[in-house]
Amino acid sequence: MECLSLQRVAEEALTNIVKHSHATVVQIRIYYENSALIMEVEDNGVGGCGSG
């Protein structure tokens, strides 16, 4: 179940990047830290936090 949830979050993030950010580079990192599964998504597109 957790894998499916993680996959859906990743798919939604990638869909939003394609639709809105016009990014040319996307990086997804998935790792464990302090018994928590962490997924980080980063791109070089426009927008994002603090953009207005």
N, CA, C, O and CB atoms as a CASP TS submission, in Angstrom:
PFRMAT TS
TARGET T0000
AUTHOR 0000-0000-0000
METHOD Language model
MODEL 1
PARENT N/A
ATOM      1  N   MET     1       0.824  -1.203   0.000  1.00  0.00           N
ATOM      2  CA  MET     1       0.000   0.000   0.000  1.00  0.00           C
ATOM      3  C   MET     1       0.861   1.258   0.000  1.00  0.00           C
ATOM      4  O   MET     1       0.564   2.228  -0.697  1.00  0.00           O
ATOM      5  CB  MET     1      -0.933   0.003   1.208  1.00  0.00           C
ATOM      6  N   GLU     2       1.930   1.229   0.790  1.00  0.00           N
ATOM      7  CA  GLU     2       2.801   2.400   0.852  1.00  0.00           C
ATOM      8  C   GLU     2       3.477   2.661  -0.488  1.00  0.00           C
ATOM      9  O   GLU     2       3.649   3.812  -0.889  1.00  0.00           O
ATOM     10  CB  GLU     2       3.856   2.219   1.941  1.00  0.00           C
ATOM     11  N   CYS     3       3.860   1.583  -1.182  1.00  0.00           N
ATOM     12  CA  CYS     3       4.483   1.725  -2.501  1.00  0.00           C
ATOM     13  C   CYS     3       3.521   2.371  -3.481  1.00  0.00           C
ATOM     14  O   CYS     3       3.913   3.244  -4.255  1.00  0.00           O
ATOM     15  CB  CYS     3       4.941   0.362  -3.035  1.00  0.00           C
ATOM     16  N   LEU     4       2.269   1.950  -3.454  1.00  0.00           N
ATOM     17  CA  LEU     4       1.273   2.510  -4.350  1.00  0.00           C
ATOM     18  C   LEU     4       1.049   3.988  -4.054  1.00  0.00           C
ATOM     19  O   LEU     4       0.933   4.795  -4.976  1.00  0.00           O
ATOM     20  CB  LEU     4      -0.040   1.741  -4.234  1.00  0.00           C
ATOM     21  N   SER     5       0.988   4.340  -2.793  1.00  0.00           N
ATOM     22  CA  SER     5       0.828   5.743  -2.409  1.00  0.00           C
ATOM     23  C   SER     5       2.020   6.575  -2.876  1.00  0.00           C
ATOM     24  O   SER     5       1.846   7.673  -3.404  1.00  0.00           O
ATOM     25  CB  SER     5       0.659   5.867  -0.887  1.00  0.00           C
ATOM     26  N   LEU     6       3.210   6.060  -2.684  1.00  0.00           N
ATOM     27  CA  LEU     6       4.418   6.753  -3.106  1.00  0.00           C
ATOM     28  C   LEU     6       4.423   6.941  -4.621  1.00  0.00           C
ATOM     29  O   LEU     6       4.800   8.000  -5.123  1.00  0.00           O
ATOM     30  CB  LEU     6       5.666   5.979  -2.658  1.00  0.00           C
ATOM     31  N   GLN     7       4.003   5.908  -5.338  1.00  0.00           N
ATOM     32  CA  GLN     7       3.942   5.991  -6.800  1.00  0.00           C
ATOM     33  C   GLN     7       2.952   7.072  -7.234  1.00  0.00           C
ATOM     34  O   GLN     7       3.240   7.843  -8.150  1.00  0.00           O
ATOM     35  CB  GLN     7       3.542   4.626  -7.405  1.00  0.00           C
ATOM     36  N   ARG     8       1.812   7.133  -6.597  1.00  0.00           N
ATOM     37  CA  ARG     8       0.792   8.129  -6.969  1.00  0.00           C
ATOM     38  C   ARG     8       1.267   9.550  -6.683  1.00  0.00           C
ATOM     39  O   ARG     8       1.006  10.462  -7.468  1.00  0.00           O
ATOM     40  CB  ARG     8      -0.518   7.858  -6.215  1.00  0.00           C
ATOM     41  N   VAL     9       1.955   9.740  -5.575  1.00  0.00           N
ATOM     42  CA  VAL     9       2.494  11.068  -5.261  1.00  0.00           C
ATOM     43  C   VAL     9       3.542  11.470  -6.298  1.00  0.00           C
ATOM     44  O   VAL     9       3.553  12.609  -6.765  1.00  0.00           O
ATOM     45  CB  VAL     9       3.110  11.088  -3.836  1.00  0.00           C
ATOM     46  N   ALA    10       4.416  10.540  -6.655  1.00  0.00           N
ATOM     47  CA  ALA    10       5.444  10.817  -7.664  1.00  0.00           C
ATOM     48  C   ALA    10       4.808  11.141  -9.013  1.00  0.00           C
ATOM     49  O   ALA    10       5.226  12.082  -9.686  1.00  0.00           O
ATOM     50  CB  ALA    10       6.399   9.618  -7.804  1.00  0.00           C
ATOM     51  N   GLU    11       3.796  10.363  -9.410  1.00  0.00           N
ATOM     52  CA  GLU    11       3.117  10.616 -10.678  1.00  0.00           C
ATOM     53  C   GLU    11       2.468  11.993 -10.696  1.00  0.00           C
ATOM     54  O   GLU    11       2.561  12.710 -11.692  1.00  0.00           O
ATOM     55  CB  GLU    11       2.066   9.544 -10.939  1.00  0.00           C
ATOM     56  N   GLU    12       1.814  12.368  -9.604  1.00  0.00           N
ATOM     57  CA  GLU    12       1.169  13.683  -9.530  1.00  0.00           C
ATOM     58  C   GLU    12       2.198  14.803  -9.588  1.00  0.00           C
ATOM     59  O   GLU    12       1.984  15.816 -10.255  1.00  0.00           O
ATOM     60  CB  GLU    12       0.338  13.801  -8.246  1.00  0.00           C
ATOM     61  N   ALA    13       3.313  14.622  -8.890  1.00  0.00           N
ATOM     62  CA  ALA    13       4.373  15.625  -8.926  1.00  0.00           C
ATOM     63  C   ALA    13       4.912  15.793 -10.342  1.00  0.00           C
ATOM     64  O   ALA    13       5.097  16.917 -10.809  1.00  0.00           O
ATOM     65  CB  ALA    13       5.508  15.240  -7.969  1.00  0.00           C
ATOM     66  N   LEU    14       5.163  14.685 -11.023  1.00  0.00           N
ATOM     67  CA  LEU    14       5.675  14.760 -12.394  1.00  0.00           C
ATOM     68  C   LEU    14       4.650  15.366 -13.345  1.00  0.00           C
ATOM     69  O   LEU    14       5.014  16.132 -14.237  1.00  0.00           O
ATOM     70  CB  LEU    14       6.078  13.371 -12.885  1.00  0.00           C
ATOM     71  N   THR    15       3.385  15.036 -13.168  1.00  0.00           N
ATOM     72  CA  THR    15       2.333  15.623 -13.994  1.00  0.00           C
ATOM     73  C   THR    15       2.295  17.139 -13.821  1.00  0.00           C
ATOM     74  O   THR    15       2.192  17.876 -14.801  1.00  0.00           O
ATOM     75  CB  THR    15       0.967  15.013 -13.643  1.00  0.00           C
ATOM     76  N   ASN    16       2.378  17.604 -12.576  1.00  0.00           N
ATOM     77  CA  ASN    16       2.368  19.048 -12.312  1.00  0.00           C
ATOM     78  C   ASN    16       3.598  19.733 -12.896  1.00  0.00           C
ATOM     79  O   ASN    16       3.501  20.849 -13.405  1.00  0.00           O
ATOM     80  CB  ASN    16       2.293  19.312 -10.809  1.00  0.00           C
ATOM     81  N   ILE    17       4.740  19.081 -12.827  1.00  0.00           N
ATOM     82  CA  ILE    17       5.960  19.649 -13.394  1.00  0.00           C
ATOM     83  C   ILE    17       5.806  19.823 -14.903  1.00  0.00           C
ATOM     84  O   ILE    17       6.135  20.876 -15.450  1.00  0.00           O
ATOM     85  CB  ILE    17       7.178  18.753 -13.076  1.00  0.00           C
ATOM     86  N   VAL    18       5.305  18.790 -15.567  1.00  0.00           N
ATOM     87  CA  VAL    18       5.124  18.853 -17.024  1.00  0.00           C
ATOM     88  C   VAL    18       4.123  19.938 -17.394  1.00  0.00           C
ATOM     89  O   VAL    18       4.359  20.696 -18.335  1.00  0.00           O
ATOM     90  CB  VAL    18       4.654  17.491 -17.574  1.00  0.00           C
ATOM     91  N   LYS    19       3.007  20.027 -16.669  1.00  0.00           N
ATOM     92  CA  LYS    19       1.945  20.980 -16.999  1.00  0.00           C
ATOM     93  C   LYS    19       2.311  22.424 -16.693  1.00  0.00           C
ATOM     94  O   LYS    19       1.933  23.328 -17.437  1.00  0.00           O
ATOM     95  CB  LYS    19       0.696  20.622 -16.256  1.00  0.00           C
ATOM     96  N   HIS    20       3.042  22.651 -15.609  1.00  0.00           N
ATOM     97  CA  HIS    20       3.153  24.005 -15.088  1.00  0.00           C
ATOM     98  C   HIS    20       4.560  24.600 -15.018  1.00  0.00           C
ATOM     99  O   HIS    20       4.709  25.815 -15.147  1.00  0.00           O
ATOM    100  CB  HIS    20       2.580  24.030 -13.760  1.00  0.00           C
ATOM    101  N   SER    21       5.580  23.794 -14.819  1.00  0.00           N
ATOM    102  CA  SER    21       6.880  24.391 -14.498  1.00  0.00           C
ATOM    103  C   SER    21       7.788  24.608 -15.698  1.00  0.00           C
ATOM    104  O   SER    21       8.718  25.412 -15.630  1.00  0.00           O
ATOM    105  CB  SER    21       7.586  23.534 -13.516  1.00  0.00           C
ATOM    106  N   HIS    22       7.532  23.898 -16.803  1.00  0.00           N
ATOM    107  CA  HIS    22       8.393  23.992 -17.991  1.00  0.00           C
ATOM    108  C   HIS    22       9.839  23.623 -17.650  1.00  0.00           C
ATOM    109  O   HIS    22      10.772  24.196 -18.211  1.00  0.00           O
ATOM    110  CB  HIS    22       8.337  25.417 -18.587  1.00  0.00           C
ATOM    111  N   ALA    23      10.022  22.691 -16.754  1.00  0.00           N
ATOM    112  CA  ALA    23      11.360  22.276 -16.316  1.00  0.00           C
ATOM    113  C   ALA    23      12.046  21.453 -17.400  1.00  0.00           C
ATOM    114  O   ALA    23      11.399  20.782 -18.204  1.00  0.00           O
ATOM    115  CB  ALA    23      11.277  21.466 -15.006  1.00  0.00           C
ATOM    116  N   THR    24      13.356  21.525 -17.398  1.00  0.00           N
ATOM    117  CA  THR    24      14.165  20.679 -18.282  1.00  0.00           C
ATOM    118  C   THR    24      14.912  19.615 -17.490  1.00  0.00           C
ATOM    119  O   THR    24      15.434  18.664 -18.071  1.00  0.00           O
ATOM    120  CB  THR    24      15.159  21.531 -19.079  1.00  0.00           C
ATOM    121  N   VAL    25      14.969  19.765 -16.163  1.00  0.00           N
ATOM    122  CA  VAL    25      15.638  18.796 -15.302  1.00  0.00           C
ATOM    123  C   VAL    25      14.736  18.519 -14.099  1.00  0.00           C
ATOM    124  O   VAL    25      14.232  19.446 -13.465  1.00  0.00           O
ATOM    125  CB  VAL    25      17.045  19.317 -14.846  1.00  0.00           C
ATOM    126  N   VAL    26      14.539  17.236 -13.793  1.00  0.00           N
ATOM    127  CA  VAL    26      13.764  16.820 -12.622  1.00  0.00           C
ATOM    128  C   VAL    26      14.586  15.788 -11.870  1.00  0.00           C
ATOM    129  O   VAL    26      15.170  14.886 -12.471  1.00  0.00           O
ATOM    130  CB  VAL    26      12.358  16.241 -13.028  1.00  0.00           C
ATOM    131  N   GLN    27      14.626  15.925 -10.552  1.00  0.00           N
ATOM    132  CA  GLN    27      15.340  14.958  -9.729  1.00  0.00           C
ATOM    133  C   GLN    27      14.395  14.486  -8.626  1.00  0.00           C
ATOM    134  O   GLN    27      13.801  15.297  -7.916  1.00  0.00           O
ATOM    135  CB  GLN    27      16.651  15.575  -9.129  1.00  0.00           C
ATOM    136  N   ILE    28      14.264  13.162  -8.491  1.00  0.00           N
ATOM    137  CA  ILE    28      13.468  12.573  -7.418  1.00  0.00           C
ATOM    138  C   ILE    28      14.390  11.724  -6.558  1.00  0.00           C
ATOM    139  O   ILE    28      15.085  10.842  -7.060  1.00  0.00           O
ATOM    140  CB  ILE    28      12.283  11.723  -7.984  1.00  0.00           C
ATOM    141  N   ARG    29      14.389  11.999  -5.255  1.00  0.00           N
ATOM    142  CA  ARG    29      15.197  11.230  -4.316  1.00  0.00           C
ATOM    143  C   ARG    29      14.257  10.564  -3.318  1.00  0.00           C
ATOM    144  O   ARG    29      13.366  11.209  -2.766  1.00  0.00           O
ATOM    145  CB  ARG    29      16.248  12.138  -3.588  1.00  0.00           C
ATOM    146  N   ILE    30      14.461   9.275  -3.094  1.00  0.00           N
ATOM    147  CA  ILE    30      13.675   8.527  -2.119  1.00  0.00           C
ATOM    148  C   ILE    30      14.653   7.831  -1.181  1.00  0.00           C
ATOM    149  O   ILE    30      15.538   7.098  -1.623  1.00  0.00           O
ATOM    150  CB  ILE    30      12.713   7.493  -2.818  1.00  0.00           C
ATOM    151  N   TYR    31      14.485   8.068   0.125  1.00  0.00           N
ATOM    152  CA  TYR    31      15.408   7.481   1.090  1.00  0.00           C
ATOM    153  C   TYR    31      14.746   7.398   2.455  1.00  0.00           C
ATOM    154  O   TYR    31      13.723   8.033   2.711  1.00  0.00           O
ATOM    155  CB  TYR    31      16.710   8.299   1.171  1.00  0.00           C
ATOM    156  N   TYR    32      15.356   6.598   3.326  1.00  0.00           N
ATOM    157  CA  TYR    32      14.932   6.490   4.722  1.00  0.00           C
ATOM    158  C   TYR    32      15.803   7.380   5.591  1.00  0.00           C
ATOM    159  O   TYR    32      17.017   7.464   5.408  1.00  0.00           O
ATOM    160  CB  TYR    32      14.999   5.025   5.210  1.00  0.00           C
ATOM    161  N   GLU    33      15.148   8.049   6.553  1.00  0.00           N
ATOM    162  CA  GLU    33      15.876   8.858   7.525  1.00  0.00           C
ATOM    163  C   GLU    33      15.102   8.827   8.831  1.00  0.00           C
ATOM    164  O   GLU    33      13.920   9.167   8.863  1.00  0.00           O
ATOM    165  CB  GLU    33      16.074  10.327   7.020  1.00  0.00           C
ATOM    166  N   ASN    34      15.756   8.424   9.898  1.00  0.00           N
ATOM    167  CA  ASN    34      15.110   8.336  11.215  1.00  0.00           C
ATOM    168  C   ASN    34      13.807   7.534  11.151  1.00  0.00           C
ATOM    169  O   ASN    34      12.780   7.957  11.682  1.00  0.00           O
ATOM    170  CB  ASN    34      14.829   9.744  11.763  1.00  0.00           C
ATOM    171  N   SER    35      13.862   6.384  10.500  1.00  0.00           N
ATOM    172  CA  SER    35      12.718   5.474  10.362  1.00  0.00           C
ATOM    173  C   SER    35      11.560   6.059   9.553  1.00  0.00           C
ATOM    174  O   SER    35      10.436   5.566   9.642  1.00  0.00           O
ATOM    175  CB  SER    35      12.218   5.087  11.725  1.00  0.00           C
ATOM    176  N   ALA    36      11.820   7.100   8.770  1.00  0.00           N
ATOM    177  CA  ALA    36      10.787   7.695   7.915  1.00  0.00           C
ATOM    178  C   ALA    36      11.214   7.590   6.455  1.00  0.00           C
ATOM    179  O   ALA    36      12.390   7.748   6.127  1.00  0.00           O
ATOM    180  CB  ALA    36      10.530   9.181   8.303  1.00  0.00           C
ATOM    181  N   LEU    37      10.258   7.327   5.598  1.00  0.00           N
ATOM    182  CA  LEU    37      10.514   7.310   4.169  1.00  0.00           C
ATOM    183  C   LEU    37      10.327   8.722   3.637  1.00  0.00           C
ATOM    184  O   LEU    37       9.265   9.321   3.806  1.00  0.00           O
ATOM    185  CB  LEU    37       9.580   6.303   3.435  1.00  0.00           C
ATOM    186  N   ILE    38      11.357   9.249   2.997  1.00  0.00           N
ATOM    187  CA  ILE    38      11.359  10.627   2.499  1.00  0.00           C
ATOM    188  C   ILE    38      11.407  10.602   0.973  1.00  0.00           C
ATOM    189  O   ILE    38      12.194   9.860   0.384  1.00  0.00           O
ATOM    190  CB  ILE    38      12.566  11.437   3.080  1.00  0.00           C
ATOM    191  N   MET    39      10.564  11.415   0.336  1.00  0.00           N
ATOM    192  CA  MET    39      10.649  11.604  -1.104  1.00  0.00           C
ATOM    193  C   MET    39      10.795  13.098  -1.366  1.00  0.00           C
ATOM    194  O   MET    39       9.967  13.899  -0.932  1.00  0.00           O
ATOM    195  CB  MET    39       9.395  11.012  -1.838  1.00  0.00           C
ATOM    196  N   GLU    40      11.841  13.459  -2.068  1.00  0.00           N
ATOM    197  CA  GLU    40      12.077  14.847  -2.446  1.00  0.00           C
ATOM    198  C   GLU    40      11.997  14.959  -3.958  1.00  0.00           C
ATOM    199  O   GLU    40      12.588  14.156  -4.680  1.00  0.00           O
ATOM    200  CB  GLU    40      13.452  15.349  -1.923  1.00  0.00           C
ATOM    201  N   VAL    41      11.264  15.960  -4.437  1.00  0.00           N
ATOM    202  CA  VAL    41      11.142  16.210  -5.871  1.00  0.00           C
ATOM    203  C   VAL    41      11.658  17.621  -6.117  1.00  0.00           C
ATOM    204  O   VAL    41      11.223  18.571  -5.466  1.00  0.00           O
ATOM    205  CB  VAL    41       9.651  16.038  -6.378  1.00  0.00           C
ATOM    206  N   GLU    42      12.579  17.753  -7.054  1.00  0.00           N
ATOM    207  CA  GLU    42      13.173  19.055  -7.354  1.00  0.00           C
ATOM    208  C   GLU    42      13.236  19.213  -8.871  1.00  0.00           C
ATOM    209  O   GLU    42      13.545  18.265  -9.592  1.00  0.00           O
ATOM    210  CB  GLU    42      14.599  19.196  -6.712  1.00  0.00           C
ATOM    211  N   ASP    43      12.938  20.419  -9.341  1.00  0.00           N
ATOM    212  CA  ASP    43      13.066  20.702 -10.770  1.00  0.00           C
ATOM    213  C   ASP    43      13.610  22.111 -10.968  1.00  0.00           C
ATOM    214  O   ASP    43      13.682  22.899 -10.024  1.00  0.00           O
ATOM    215  CB  ASP    43      11.703  20.540 -11.490  1.00  0.00           C
ATOM    216  N   ASN    44      13.990  22.419 -12.201  1.00  0.00           N
ATOM    217  CA  ASN    44      14.559  23.737 -12.496  1.00  0.00           C
ATOM    218  C   ASN    44      13.549  24.628 -13.205  1.00  0.00           C
ATOM    219  O   ASN    44      13.932  25.566 -13.904  1.00  0.00           O
ATOM    220  CB  ASN    44      15.819  23.596 -13.350  1.00  0.00           C
ATOM    221  N   GLY    45      12.265  24.341 -13.030  1.00  0.00           N
ATOM    222  CA  GLY    45      11.226  25.093 -13.705  1.00  0.00           C
ATOM    223  C   GLY    45      10.832  26.371 -12.977  1.00  0.00           C
ATOM    224  O   GLY    45      11.397  26.727 -11.943  1.00  0.00           O
ATOM    225  N   VAL    46       9.851  27.042 -13.550  1.00  0.00           N
ATOM    226  CA  VAL    46       9.348  28.279 -12.978  1.00  0.00           C
ATOM    227  C   VAL    46       8.363  27.963 -11.866  1.00  0.00           C
ATOM    228  O   VAL    46       7.821  26.859 -11.808  1.00  0.00           O
ATOM    229  CB  VAL    46       8.689  29.155 -14.056  1.00  0.00           C
ATOM    230  N   GLY    47       8.128  28.928 -10.982  1.00  0.00           N
ATOM    231  CA  GLY    47       7.144  28.755  -9.911  1.00  0.00           C
ATOM    232  C   GLY    47       7.736  28.101  -8.690  1.00  0.00           C
ATOM    233  O   GLY    47       8.951  28.085  -8.498  1.00  0.00           O
ATOM    234  N   GLY    48       6.865  27.565  -7.872  1.00  0.00           N
ATOM    235  CA  GLY    48       7.299  26.922  -6.649  1.00  0.00           C
ATOM    236  C   GLY    48       7.022  27.771  -5.435  1.00  0.00           C
ATOM    237  O   GLY    48       6.323  28.781  -5.516  1.00  0.00           O
ATOM    238  N   CYS    49       7.563  27.365  -4.325  1.00  0.00           N
ATOM    239  CA  CYS    49       7.337  28.058  -3.052  1.00  0.00           C
ATOM    240  C   CYS    49       7.872  29.470  -3.108  1.00  0.00           C
ATOM    241  O   CYS    49       8.978  29.713  -3.592  1.00  0.00           O
ATOM    242  CB  CYS    49       7.990  27.298  -1.897  1.00  0.00           C
ATOM    243  N   GLY    50       7.083  30.388  -2.612  1.00  0.00           N
ATOM    244  CA  GLY    50       7.519  31.769  -2.500  1.00  0.00           C
ATOM    245  C   GLY    50       7.523  32.544  -3.808  1.00  0.00           C
ATOM    246  O   GLY    50       8.054  33.653  -3.866  1.00  0.00           O
ATOM    247  N   SER    51       6.934  31.972  -4.865  1.00  0.00           N
ATOM    248  CA  SER    51       6.997  32.656  -6.151  1.00  0.00           C
ATOM    249  C   SER    51       5.845  33.647  -6.349  1.00  0.00           C
ATOM    250  O   SER    51       5.769  34.313  -7.382  1.00  0.00           O
ATOM    251  CB  SER    51       6.992  31.640  -7.268  1.00  0.00           C
ATOM    252  N   GLY    52       4.964  33.742  -5.375  1.00  0.00           N
ATOM    253  CA  GLY    52       3.936  34.751  -5.486  1.00  0.00           C
ATOM    254  C   GLY    52       2.588  34.219  -5.474  1.00  0.00           C
ATOM    255  O   GLY    52       1.624  34.979  -5.562  1.00  0.00           O
TER
END
